[in-house]
């Protein structure tokens, strides 16, 4: 970022800043359409600075004045040639992020299609920054939180509210009443996030009183859901059908084994780097994204061989240290929001796998399957907890709800998972 400084005192030359920000967007796999939308906003910002007789330098004061003049008002009908104003808030947020930090963090509600009232944009943006930097929410949790809040704010728009200082307790009750089609767990999650958002609004003096107490508490049994599991032969059919002669097959096979044999969470698989593989001790050593706790797993022979095959003949020659990459240039690391459902779905369909009853079929279900197989093999709960990286053994007890027949047919030798095949 120092190369962008126009005077050495912290002012950022606007044109090279915008060029660098556009490059960063492309590197982060933003679409050309989105990049062009933001560039249009930045061009208008530069024109505004010239019209005001200001230096061609980025400052937060310039951005605020620009937003005050051109920010979209609720109900305003845009004239031809002014549609760029729809993207002003997000475009300036992106440029400001890049100017301050040298990187860009996607504004979570940007692509949801939800219509958040203009008068609530600034507060929503500030809360997202607060939740990320002060509450230290993980990226996936933050994305879910901000989406749920945006749903709420969009609902307020339908009730005629233009700013959050107009919020009343009856608006909260009406919102919860309209969520009857949601599952209890979803309502519980939304209520919890909304409660914290309202507390933030009260602490910031945006609300005159704490309305978080008006949100009902939705209590759920901690073991209310039976995890989805695969029958053992279906897992083997899935792995057997993978074409391990292609880069895609080599990558996908290694990903599937990490979930099915070691029980790694999706987030931890995506964040694996070359530095997490300890070949001399035959271990994978990470700090879990979900719990923040260290986890050491044995690099069993089957998984180790798949990783070596992928590294030798499947992983493209890239500079970054992430283990798994996208399959097309520039071969960036897999995006944090990518659920990798296609990795399972592609090979599952090729294998002709169907299930007797509706169930989850993604990578996480393979992790559930490992847990129930270990349980069926009478592996002690503390051992299963250690393998899966559960913060509490109580979490592992959920798997005891699986039916006895499923556990019987799923039984395997736990030594195969914990210590690897004998040479």
Secondary structure, DSSP 8 states (H G I E B T S, - for coil): -GGGBSSSSS-EEHHHHHHHHHHHHHHTT--HHHHHHHHHHHHHHHHHHHHTT--SEE-HHHHHHHHHHH---TT----TT-GGGGGHHHHHHHHHHHHHHSS----GGGGS-----HHHHHHHHHHHHHHHHTS---HHHHHHHHHHHHHHHHHHHHTT--SGGG--HHHHHHHHHTTTTS-HHHHHHHHHHHHHHHHHHHHTTSSSS-GGGGS------TT-S------HHHHHHHHHHS-TTSHHHHHHHHHHHHHHTT---HHHHHH-BGGGEETTTTEEEEE-TTT--EEEEE--HHHHHHHHHHHHHTS---SS-BS-B-SSTT--B--TT---HHHHHHHHHHHT---SS----SHHHHHHHHHHHHHHTT--HHHHHHHHT-SSHHHHGGGGGS-HHHHHHH---HHHHHT----
